[in-house]
């Protein structure tokens, strides 16, 4: 499948492929699109026929001084233009609805695809670029389908009808007008080719700018603490300048295009008016024909201008549509697992292989975790873990300590299968986690990480995120277990207090307590604590120790910590260094060994 890459291309690589993909989304509204297209084409033809009626009215009624006939001609002309208004109303309404229907479907599929993508995708692509797809690119497609496409169809029909009418009225003058339009089209083709590159570049620069703004806005405290306002302003200036330059270059070609086309149309009109006047003086052309011809020549520039404008808009939308479809085609994280967690015959949860209809291979859910000869790196050129092996029996507690970058958090990432293993295997209750369906695997592993993320909603909603079907009593019980109930009760609205902006109205310690409550309500067999108390002061840490002990009771626990005081009670402690386990054993055994752990614990050696 196609690989999504928002920066690697300057313009649509395959316009026909993009158009076919877009048409596939229009299938559900195919009838509306066809009717809208027909109405747009009819509107273009009706406008030209109305102009041709000037010849009939002038030659048939005004020249013959027939007032009754003139009245009939005016009524007929009004009826013709009335039909054009109805056709215009029809195609604008139908295409607007069809466009919104298409955008609704694309947006839904985009968000669904984002939920399926692996962590490596988000490591490679900034949130600014992804937000640009959801905002700028989808808006360009919506505008293109709802406005640009029907306007283009109407303009094409009007241009073709105008050319036919010009040739019918006077072939020689009509040929001269057509020649001028051909020259105009050649110029338009040249100018649009130049502008296409800059419009695509503009979208990319806008995505980079959005990503930078999001990053800096979220990190304002850090910026101010380190007095980096000037540096941030300078960096913003470079992003903003790149966007301005690409936008200016695109606007230059687009801006020159329209006045040039208009100027050529004025020159064409002047030449035709003089030539047509001479033909009338010589009796080679009647006044009605000249009037209709001149009106058509004047109007001929309008569809050309519209085609120029709408073509540019469509090209910009096409570049955005390709970004959208490449994101839709981004390869989702693999999940070929057939093992799911279900209730067994006695009501206890078991691992069940859906390929085994007999149920003979069902394994009780216990929480036994094992790493066997794991070698892993986030990038092929850099290995993080080297031949890591350990076993955590069900209900056991294992801690990982070591310097930053030693590979402790990578263990957490592999247990949850956020990344695919290069070599070796991770098993859960003796089953390779690659055989377990990811939803079932992650449902039976709760994690408390260093950086707590809270969602917009009430405190109760954020705790219930661990188990959506939890009752209010379950939420309160989980909060009490995490010792979060006391501060929640002091809030004006208690559990119904609204959290916004990632819970910025709470302290870091309070946010961490909510994360612990969220893990408690999930009630999984396996619990992973990744620096869970690193952001909590000593007093708060003591406050939640009993809660954590209750939370960990009867569960398999993997603790990743810098504070050695939090790992002393572990059944086994793994000391990691440069992706390898260099020591392992209980606290007493490691102290007695007088190795790296003993040096860390006594303060003779500090974590880097």
C-alpha positions as CSV (number, residue, x, y, z in Angstrom):
1,X,0.0,0.0,0.0
2,X,1.0,3.6,-0.5
3,X,3.2,5.2,2.1
4,X,2.0,8.6,3.5
5,X,4.7,11.2,3.2
6,X,3.5,14.9,3.5
7,X,6.8,16.4,2.4
8,X,8.3,14.1,-0.2
9,X,6.3,15.5,-3.2
10,X,5.8,19.0,-4.7
11,X,2.6,18.3,-6.7
12,X,0.2,15.5,-7.3
13,X,2.2,12.6,-8.6
14,X,-0.8,10.9,-10.2
15,X,-3.7,13.2,-10.9
16,X,-5.8,10.5,-12.6
17,X,-5.4,8.2,-9.6
18,X,-6.5,11.0,-7.3
19,X,-9.5,11.8,-9.4
20,X,-10.6,8.1,-9.5
21,X,-10.3,7.9,-5.7
22,X,-12.4,11.0,-5.4
23,X,-15.0,9.7,-7.8
24,X,-15.3,6.6,-5.6
25,X,-16.5,8.7,-2.8
26,X,-19.1,10.3,-5.0
27,X,-20.7,7.0,-5.9
28,X,-23.3,7.4,-3.1
29,X,-24.3,10.8,-4.5
30,X,-23.8,9.9,-8.2
31,X,-27.4,10.8,-9.2
32,X,-27.1,14.2,-7.5
33,X,-23.7,14.8,-9.2
34,X,-25.1,13.9,-12.6
35,X,-28.2,16.1,-12.2
36,X,-26.0,18.9,-11.0
37,X,-23.6,18.5,-13.9
38,X,-26.5,18.5,-16.4
39,X,-28.0,21.7,-14.7
40,X,-24.6,23.4,-14.8
41,X,-24.1,22.6,-18.5
42,X,-27.7,23.7,-19.2
43,X,-27.1,27.0,-17.4
44,X,-24.1,27.7,-19.6
45,X,-26.0,27.0,-22.8
46,X,-29.1,28.9,-21.7
47,X,-27.0,32.0,-21.0
48,X,-25.6,31.9,-24.6
49,X,-29.0,31.3,-26.1
50,X,-30.3,34.3,-24.3
51,X,-27.6,36.4,-25.9
52,X,-28.4,35.0,-29.4
53,X,-32.0,36.0,-28.8
54,X,-30.9,39.7,-29.1
55,X,-30.4,39.1,-32.8
56,X,-34.0,37.8,-33.2
57,X,-35.5,40.6,-31.1
58,X,-33.5,43.4,-32.9
59,X,-34.0,42.1,-36.5
60,X,-37.5,40.7,-36.0
61,X,-39.2,43.3,-33.8
62,X,-37.2,46.5,-33.3
63,X,-36.2,46.8,-37.0
64,X,-39.8,46.2,-38.1
65,X,-41.2,48.5,-35.3
66,X,-43.4,45.8,-33.9
67,X,-44.2,46.7,-30.2
68,X,-46.3,43.6,-29.6
69,X,-43.7,41.4,-31.0
70,X,-41.1,43.2,-28.9
71,X,-43.2,42.5,-25.8
72,X,-43.3,38.8,-26.7
73,X,-39.6,38.7,-27.3
74,X,-38.8,40.3,-23.9
75,X,-41.1,37.8,-22.2
76,X,-39.4,35.0,-24.0
77,X,-36.0,36.3,-23.0
78,X,-37.2,36.6,-19.4
79,X,-38.4,33.0,-19.5
80,X,-35.0,31.8,-20.9
81,X,-33.1,33.6,-18.2
82,X,-35.5,32.3,-15.6
83,X,-34.7,28.8,-16.6
84,X,-31.1,29.6,-16.2
85,X,-31.7,30.9,-12.6
86,X,-33.5,27.7,-11.8
87,X,-30.7,25.6,-13.2
88,X,-28.1,27.6,-11.3
89,X,-30.1,27.1,-8.0
90,X,-30.4,23.3,-8.7
91,X,-26.7,22.6,-9.3
92,X,-25.4,24.8,-6.5
93,X,-27.7,23.1,-3.9
94,X,-27.1,19.6,-5.1
95,X,-23.3,19.9,-5.3
96,X,-23.1,21.6,-1.9
97,X,-24.9,18.7,-0.3
98,X,-22.9,16.1,-2.3
99,X,-19.6,17.9,-1.3
100,X,-20.5,17.8,2.4
101,X,-21.5,14.2,2.1
102,X,-18.2,13.3,0.6
103,X,-16.2,15.3,3.2
104,X,-18.2,13.6,5.9
105,X,-17.2,10.2,4.6
106,X,-13.6,11.1,4.0
107,X,-13.2,12.7,7.5
108,X,-14.7,9.7,9.1
109,X,-12.4,7.3,7.3
110,X,-9.4,9.5,8.0
111,X,-10.0,9.5,11.7
112,X,-10.7,5.8,11.7
113,X,-7.4,5.2,9.9
114,X,-5.5,7.4,12.4
115,X,-6.7,5.0,15.2
116,X,-5.2,2.1,13.2
117,X,-1.8,3.5,12.5
118,X,1.3,2.4,14.5
119,X,3.3,4.6,16.8
120,X,6.1,4.7,14.2
121,X,3.7,6.7,11.9
122,X,3.2,9.4,14.6
123,X,7.0,9.4,15.3
124,X,7.6,10.3,11.6
125,X,4.8,12.8,11.0
126,X,4.2,15.9,13.0
127,X,0.7,16.7,14.4
128,X,0.8,20.0,12.5
129,X,1.0,18.1,9.1
130,X,-1.8,15.8,10.2
131,X,-4.0,18.6,11.3
132,X,-3.4,20.3,8.0
133,X,-4.9,17.3,6.2
134,X,-8.0,17.5,8.4
135,X,-8.4,21.3,8.0
136,X,-6.8,22.8,4.9
137,X,-6.9,19.8,2.6
138,X,-10.5,18.8,3.4
139,X,-11.6,22.4,3.1
140,X,-10.0,22.6,-0.3
141,X,-11.8,19.5,-1.5
142,X,-15.1,20.7,-0.1
143,X,-14.7,24.1,-1.9
144,X,-13.6,22.4,-5.1
145,X,-16.6,20.0,-5.2
146,X,-19.2,22.4,-4.0
147,X,-18.2,25.5,-6.0
148,X,-15.3,25.0,-8.4
149,X,-16.5,21.9,-10.2
150,X,-20.1,23.1,-11.1
151,X,-18.7,26.6,-12.0
152,X,-16.2,24.9,-14.3
153,X,-18.8,22.8,-16.0
154,X,-21.0,25.9,-16.5
155,X,-18.1,27.9,-17.9
156,X,-17.1,25.1,-20.3
157,X,-20.6,24.8,-21.6
158,X,-20.8,28.6,-22.0
159,X,-17.5,28.7,-23.8
160,X,-18.4,25.9,-26.3
161,X,-21.8,27.4,-26.9
162,X,-20.3,30.8,-27.4
163,X,-17.8,29.5,-30.0
164,X,-20.5,27.7,-31.9
165,X,-22.7,30.8,-32.0
166,X,-19.8,33.1,-33.1
167,X,-19.1,30.7,-36.0
168,X,-22.8,30.6,-36.9
169,X,-23.3,34.4,-36.9
170,X,-20.1,35.2,-38.8
171,X,-17.4,32.5,-39.6
172,X,-14.6,35.0,-40.3
173,X,-15.0,37.1,-37.2
174,X,-15.7,34.0,-35.2
175,X,-12.4,32.4,-36.3
176,X,-10.5,35.5,-35.2
177,X,-12.1,35.4,-31.8
178,X,-11.4,31.7,-31.5
179,X,-7.7,32.3,-32.4
180,X,-7.5,34.9,-29.6
181,X,-9.0,32.4,-27.2
182,X,-6.5,29.7,-28.2
183,X,-3.6,32.1,-27.5
184,X,-5.2,32.9,-24.2
185,X,-5.5,29.2,-23.3
186,X,-1.8,28.6,-24.1
187,X,-0.9,31.3,-21.7
188,X,-3.2,30.0,-19.0
189,X,-1.7,26.5,-19.4
190,X,1.8,28.0,-18.9
191,X,0.8,30.1,-15.9
192,X,-1.1,27.3,-14.1
193,X,1.8,25.0,-14.6
194,X,4.0,27.4,-12.8
195,X,1.5,28.1,-10.0
196,X,0.7,24.4,-9.3
197,X,4.1,23.9,-7.7
198,X,3.8,26.8,-5.4
199,X,0.3,26.0,-4.2
200,X,1.5,22.5,-3.1
201,X,4.6,24.1,-1.4
202,X,2.3,26.5,0.3
203,X,0.2,23.7,1.8
204,X,3.4,22.0,3.1
205,X,4.7,25.2,4.6
206,X,1.3,25.8,6.2
207,X,1.4,22.4,7.8
208,X,4.9,23.0,9.2
209,X,3.8,26.4,10.6
210,X,0.7,24.9,12.2
211,X,2.9,22.2,13.9
212,X,5.3,24.8,15.2
213,X,2.4,26.9,16.6
214,X,0.9,23.9,18.3
215,X,4.2,22.9,19.8
216,X,5.1,26.4,21.1
217,X,1.6,27.2,22.3
218,X,1.6,24.0,24.4
219,X,5.1,24.7,25.8
220,X,4.8,28.4,26.7
221,X,5.9,27.8,30.3
222,X,9.2,26.2,29.1
223,X,9.7,29.0,26.6
224,X,9.3,31.7,29.2
225,X,11.3,29.9,31.9
226,X,14.4,29.7,29.6
227,X,13.8,33.2,28.1
228,X,13.5,31.8,24.6
229,X,11.0,34.3,23.3
230,X,13.5,35.9,20.9
231,X,14.6,32.5,19.5
232,X,11.1,31.3,19.2
233,X,10.1,34.5,17.4
234,X,13.1,34.1,15.0
235,X,12.2,30.5,14.3
236,X,8.5,31.4,13.7
237,X,9.8,34.1,11.4
238,X,11.6,31.5,9.3
239,X,8.5,29.3,9.0
240,X,6.3,32.3,8.4
241,X,8.7,33.7,5.7
242,X,8.7,30.3,3.9
243,X,4.9,30.3,3.9
244,X,4.8,33.9,2.7
245,X,7.3,33.3,-0.1
246,X,5.5,30.2,-1.4
247,X,2.1,32.0,-1.1
248,X,3.5,35.1,-2.9
249,X,4.9,33.1,-5.8
250,X,1.7,31.2,-6.3
251,X,-0.3,34.5,-6.0
252,X,2.0,36.2,-8.5
253,X,1.2,33.7,-11.2
254,X,-2.4,33.6,-10.4
255,X,-2.6,37.4,-10.1
256,X,-0.9,38.0,-13.4
257,X,-3.1,35.4,-15.1
258,X,-6.4,37.1,-14.7
259,X,-5.5,40.7,-15.8
260,X,-3.6,39.3,-18.7
261,X,-6.6,37.3,-19.9
262,X,-8.9,40.2,-19.3
263,X,-6.6,42.5,-21.3
264,X,-6.5,40.1,-24.2
265,X,-10.3,39.9,-24.2
266,X,-10.6,43.7,-24.3
267,X,-8.2,43.9,-27.3
268,X,-10.1,41.2,-29.0
269,X,-13.4,43.0,-28.4
270,X,-12.1,46.3,-29.8
271,X,-10.8,44.6,-33.0
272,X,-14.1,42.7,-33.5
273,X,-16.2,45.9,-32.9
274,X,-14.3,47.8,-35.5
275,X,-14.4,45.0,-38.0
276,X,-18.1,44.2,-37.4
277,X,-18.9,47.9,-37.8
278,X,-17.2,48.0,-41.2
279,X,-19.2,44.9,-42.3
280,X,-22.5,46.6,-41.3
281,X,-21.6,49.7,-43.2
282,X,-20.9,47.6,-46.3
283,X,-24.2,45.7,-45.8
284,X,-22.4,42.4,-45.2
285,X,-23.8,42.0,-41.7
286,X,-27.1,43.1,-40.0
287,X,-27.3,45.1,-36.8
288,X,-28.9,42.4,-34.8
289,X,-26.1,39.9,-35.7
290,X,-23.5,42.5,-34.8
291,X,-25.1,43.2,-31.5
292,X,-25.4,39.6,-30.5
293,X,-21.9,38.9,-31.8
294,X,-20.4,41.7,-29.7
295,X,-22.2,40.7,-26.6
296,X,-21.0,37.1,-27.1
297,X,-17.4,38.4,-27.6
298,X,-17.7,40.4,-24.4
299,X,-19.1,37.5,-22.5
300,X,-16.5,35.0,-24.0
301,X,-13.9,36.3,-21.6
302,X,-16.1,35.4,-18.6
303,X,-16.1,31.6,-19.0
304,X,-12.3,31.8,-19.9
305,X,-11.7,33.7,-16.7
306,X,-13.8,31.3,-14.7
307,X,-12.1,28.3,-16.2
308,X,-8.8,29.9,-15.3
309,X,-9.9,30.5,-11.7
310,X,-11.6,27.3,-11.1
311,X,-8.8,25.2,-12.7
312,X,-6.4,26.8,-10.3
313,X,-8.7,26.0,-7.4
314,X,-9.1,22.4,-8.6
315,X,-5.4,21.9,-8.9
316,X,-4.9,23.1,-5.4
317,X,-7.7,20.8,-4.2
318,X,-6.1,17.9,-6.2
319,X,-2.8,18.4,-4.4
320,X,-4.7,18.3,-1.0
321,X,-6.8,15.3,-2.1
322,X,-3.6,13.3,-2.9
323,X,-2.3,14.0,0.7
324,X,-5.7,12.9,2.0
325,X,-5.7,9.6,0.0
326,X,-2.1,8.8,0.8
327,X,-3.0,9.2,4.5
328,X,-6.0,6.9,4.0
329,X,-3.6,4.4,2.3
330,X,-1.0,4.6,5.2
331,X,-0.3,1.0,6.3
332,X,-2.1,0.3,9.6
333,X,-0.4,-1.5,12.4
334,X,-0.5,-5.2,11.9
335,X,-2.9,-7.2,13.9
336,X,-3.3,-10.8,12.7
337,X,-4.0,-12.0,16.2
338,X,-6.7,-14.7,16.6
339,X,-6.5,-15.1,20.3
340,X,-9.1,-13.1,22.3
341,X,-10.1,-12.8,25.9
342,X,-13.5,-14.3,26.7
343,X,-15.3,-15.7,29.7
344,X,-14.7,-19.4,30.1
345,X,-17.2,-22.1,31.1
346,X,-16.8,-21.2,34.8
347,X,-17.1,-17.5,34.2
348,X,-13.4,-16.8,34.6
349,X,-11.6,-14.9,31.7
350,X,-9.6,-17.1,29.4
351,X,-7.5,-16.7,26.3
352,X,-9.4,-18.3,23.4
353,X,-8.1,-18.9,19.9
354,X,-10.9,-18.2,17.5
355,X,-9.4,-20.7,15.1
356,X,-9.9,-23.4,17.7
357,X,-13.7,-24.0,17.8
358,X,-13.4,-26.8,20.3
359,X,-12.0,-24.5,23.0
360,X,-9.4,-27.2,24.1
361,X,-6.6,-24.7,23.8
362,X,-8.1,-22.1,26.1
363,X,-5.6,-20.6,28.6
364,X,-6.7,-19.0,31.9
365,X,-6.0,-15.3,32.1
366,X,-3.3,-14.9,34.8
367,X,-0.9,-12.1,33.8
368,X,2.3,-14.1,33.3
369,X,4.8,-12.0,31.2
370,X,8.0,-13.2,29.6
371,X,10.6,-11.7,27.3
372,X,12.8,-14.1,25.4
373,X,16.0,-12.9,23.6
374,X,14.5,-9.5,22.6
375,X,16.5,-7.4,20.2
376,X,14.9,-4.2,19.1
377,X,15.5,-0.7,17.8
378,X,13.1,2.1,16.8
379,X,15.3,2.6,13.7
380,X,17.2,-0.2,11.9
381,X,20.5,1.6,12.3
382,X,20.2,1.9,16.1
383,X,19.5,-1.0,18.4
384,X,18.0,-0.1,21.7
385,X,17.6,-3.5,23.4
386,X,20.2,-6.3,23.1
387,X,19.1,-9.9,23.8
388,X,16.8,-9.0,26.7
389,X,15.2,-12.0,28.6
390,X,13.3,-12.1,31.8
391,X,10.2,-13.6,33.3
392,X,7.5,-12.1,35.5
393,X,5.2,-14.7,37.0
394,X,1.5,-13.9,37.5
395,X,1.2,-11.7,40.5
396,X,4.9,-10.9,40.5
397,X,6.5,-7.5,40.7
398,X,9.6,-6.6,38.7
399,X,11.3,-3.3,38.6
400,X,13.6,-1.8,36.0
401,X,16.2,0.8,36.9
402,X,19.0,2.4,34.9
403,X,20.2,5.6,33.2
404,X,18.1,7.6,30.8
405,X,18.2,5.8,27.5
406,X,19.0,2.5,29.0
407,X,15.9,1.0,27.3
408,X,13.5,0.9,30.3
409,X,10.5,2.6,28.6
410,X,11.1,0.5,25.5
411,X,10.2,-2.5,27.6
412,X,6.9,-0.9,28.3
413,X,6.3,-0.1,24.6
414,X,6.9,-3.7,23.6
415,X,4.7,-5.2,26.3
416,X,1.8,-3.2,24.8
417,X,3.0,-4.0,21.3
418,X,3.2,-0.4,20.3
419,X,6.2,-1.4,18.1
420,X,6.9,-4.7,16.3
421,X,9.7,-6.9,17.6
422,X,12.7,-7.5,15.3
423,X,14.0,-10.6,17.1
424,X,12.8,-12.8,20.0
425,X,9.3,-12.9,21.5
426,X,7.1,-11.5,24.2
427,X,4.5,-13.8,25.7
428,X,1.5,-13.2,27.8
429,X,0.4,-16.3,29.8
430,X,2.7,-18.3,27.4
431,X,1.0,-17.0,24.3
432,X,3.1,-14.9,21.9
433,X,1.5,-11.4,22.0
434,X,1.6,-11.3,18.1
435,X,-1.1,-14.0,18.3
436,X,-3.2,-12.0,20.6
437,X,-5.6,-9.4,19.2
438,X,-4.3,-6.0,20.1
439,X,-7.5,-4.7,21.7
440,X,-7.6,-7.8,24.0
441,X,-3.9,-7.5,24.8
442,X,-4.1,-3.8,25.7
443,X,-7.4,-4.2,27.6
444,X,-5.6,-6.5,30.0
445,X,-2.6,-4.2,30.5
446,X,-3.0,-0.9,32.3
447,X,-0.3,1.7,32.3
448,X,0.5,4.8,34.4
449,X,3.1,6.9,32.5
450,X,5.1,9.9,33.5
451,X,3.2,12.4,31.3
452,X,-0.5,12.2,32.1
453,X,-2.9,13.1,29.3
454,X,-6.4,14.2,30.3
455,X,-9.2,14.7,27.8
456,X,-11.8,17.4,27.6
457,X,-14.7,16.3,29.9
458,X,-15.5,15.8,33.5
459,X,-13.1,14.3,36.1
460,X,-15.5,11.3,36.2
461,X,-15.3,10.9,32.4
462,X,-11.5,10.9,32.6
463,X,-11.4,8.2,35.3
464,X,-14.0,6.2,33.4
465,X,-11.8,6.3,30.4
466,X,-10.1,3.2,31.9
467,X,-13.4,1.3,31.6
468,X,-16.2,3.0,29.7
469,X,-19.0,1.0,31.3
470,X,-18.0,1.7,34.9
471,X,-20.7,3.1,37.2
472,X,-20.4,6.2,39.3
473,X,-19.7,4.0,42.3
474,X,-16.8,2.4,40.5
475,X,-15.4,5.8,39.6
476,X,-15.6,7.0,43.2
477,X,-14.0,3.7,44.5
478,X,-11.1,4.0,42.0
479,X,-10.6,7.6,43.1
480,X,-10.5,6.6,46.8
481,X,-8.1,3.8,46.0
482,X,-5.7,6.3,44.3
483,X,-6.3,8.8,47.2
484,X,-7.7,11.3,44.6
485,X,-11.1,11.5,46.3
486,X,-10.0,14.0,48.8
487,X,-8.9,16.7,46.3
488,X,-11.8,15.9,43.9
489,X,-14.3,16.4,46.7
490,X,-12.9,19.9,47.4
491,X,-13.5,21.0,43.8
492,X,-16.6,23.2,43.3
493,X,-18.3,20.5,41.1
494,X,-16.6,17.5,42.5
495,X,-16.5,14.6,40.0
496,X,-18.4,16.7,37.5
497,X,-15.7,19.4,37.3
498,X,-14.9,20.0,33.7
499,X,-11.3,19.6,32.5
500,X,-10.0,21.4,29.5
501,X,-6.6,22.0,27.9
502,X,-5.2,18.7,29.2
503,X,-6.4,19.5,32.8
504,X,-4.3,22.6,33.1
505,X,-6.4,23.7,36.1
506,X,-5.0,20.8,38.1
507,X,-1.5,20.4,39.6
508,X,0.8,17.8,38.1
509,X,0.4,15.6,41.2
510,X,-3.4,15.8,40.9
511,X,-3.3,14.9,37.3
512,X,-1.1,11.9,38.1
513,X,-3.5,10.8,40.8
514,X,-6.3,10.8,38.2
515,X,-4.1,8.6,36.0
516,X,-3.7,6.1,38.8
517,X,-7.5,6.1,39.4
518,X,-8.0,5.5,35.6
519,X,-5.7,2.5,35.8
520,X,-7.4,1.3,38.9
521,X,-10.9,1.3,37.4
522,X,-9.6,-0.8,34.4
523,X,-8.8,-3.7,36.8
524,X,-6.3,-5.5,34.5
525,X,-4.1,-8.5,35.4
526,X,-1.0,-6.6,34.4
527,X,0.0,-3.1,35.5
528,X,2.9,-1.1,34.1
529,X,4.2,1.9,36.1
530,X,6.5,4.0,33.8
531,X,8.0,6.7,36.1
532,X,4.5,6.9,37.7
533,X,5.6,9.0,40.7
534,X,8.4,11.0,39.2
535,X,6.2,14.1,38.9
536,X,4.8,13.8,42.4
537,X,6.3,15.4,45.5
538,X,7.5,13.3,48.4
539,X,4.4,14.0,50.5
540,X,2.0,13.1,47.7
541,X,4.1,10.0,46.9
542,X,3.7,8.8,50.5
543,X,0.0,9.5,50.3
544,X,-0.5,7.2,47.3
545,X,1.8,4.4,48.4
546,X,-1.0,2.6,50.1
547,X,-3.2,3.1,47.1
548,X,-0.6,1.7,44.8
549,X,-0.1,-1.3,47.1
550,X,-3.8,-2.0,47.0
551,X,-3.8,-1.5,43.2
552,X,-0.8,-3.8,42.7
553,X,-2.1,-6.5,45.0
554,X,-2.7,-9.8,43.0
555,X,-1.5,-8.2,39.8
556,X,1.6,-8.6,37.7
557,X,3.5,-5.3,38.0
558,X,6.3,-3.9,35.9
559,X,7.8,-0.8,37.5
560,X,10.1,1.6,35.6
561,X,11.6,4.1,37.9
562,X,14.5,6.5,38.7
563,X,13.6,6.7,42.4
564,X,15.2,3.5,43.9
565,X,12.9,4.0,47.0
566,X,10.0,2.9,44.8
567,X,11.4,-0.4,43.7
568,X,12.8,-1.9,47.0
569,X,9.7,-4.0,47.5
570,X,9.9,-5.6,44.1
571,X,10.3,-9.4,43.8
572,X,13.1,-8.8,41.3
573,X,15.0,-5.7,40.1
574,X,16.6,-5.5,36.7
575,X,19.5,-3.0,36.3
576,X,19.7,-1.9,32.7
577,X,22.6,-0.2,30.9
578,X,22.8,0.6,27.2
579,X,20.0,-1.8,26.3
580,X,21.3,-4.8,28.4
581,X,20.4,-6.2,31.7
582,X,23.6,-6.1,33.7
583,X,22.3,-7.1,37.1
584,X,19.1,-8.7,38.4
585,X,17.9,-10.0,41.7
586,X,16.0,-8.8,44.8
587,X,17.0,-5.6,46.7
588,X,18.9,-7.5,49.3
589,X,20.7,-9.7,46.8
590,X,21.8,-6.8,44.7
591,X,23.0,-4.8,47.8
592,X,24.9,-7.9,48.8
593,X,26.4,-8.2,45.3
594,X,27.9,-4.7,45.8
595,X,27.6,-3.9,42.1
596,X,26.0,-1.1,40.1
597,X,22.7,-1.3,42.0
598,X,24.5,-1.0,45.3
599,X,26.4,2.0,44.1
600,X,23.2,3.6,42.9
601,X,21.4,2.9,46.1
602,X,24.2,4.2,48.4
603,X,24.7,7.3,46.2
604,X,28.2,6.3,45.1
605,X,27.0,6.3,41.5
606,X,24.4,8.6,40.0
607,X,22.0,7.9,37.2
608,X,22.9,9.8,34.1
